[in-house]
């Protein structure tokens, strides 16, 4: 379980610990009652200025905009746009370019939010297996009574049933609680 504070995330019971240090978020894992800490991953926090933010907003609106169109909208040169985009790609802020699909038009009629409880501190191992299951869109570590939340989409009740049985067959999954989404009010990950 993770508890979020400003610039800091800590664990109750012992799984993952984050803390902010010199504009760098350091991610560390530890075992319960273990005094040995191991650095797992460093996450660089990218600071954006007004121009970077405007460029990103333009790309989020339509990633097909040309550098010339973005430069005109932002009020900078094409070279500035190209160098800023390259810098954000190099820093890992821009990880790729994609399309936004209407999943219902592809036949995905069911969206579910599934909470899982994992035994024996095996959350990471379990999540590695969960992300391989067809239909899984997102997996989140969460605070509260459960250990993780899964967002998944399915074309039929049979697919949902197979997903649930697959989850329960994983060795360390103790319990699941699945919520079927009745109406999607907002689903938009294009944030700045």
Secondary structure, 3 states (H helix, E strand, C coil): CEEEECCEEEECCCCEEEEEECCEEEEEECCCCCCCCEEEEEEECCCCCHHHHHHHHHHHHCCCCCHHHHHHHHCCCHHHHHHHHHHHHHCCCCCCCCCCCCHHHHCCCEEEEEEEEECCCCHHHHHHHHCCCCCEEEEEECCCCCCEEEEEEECCHHHHHHHHHHHHHCCCEEEEEEEECCCCCCCCCCCC
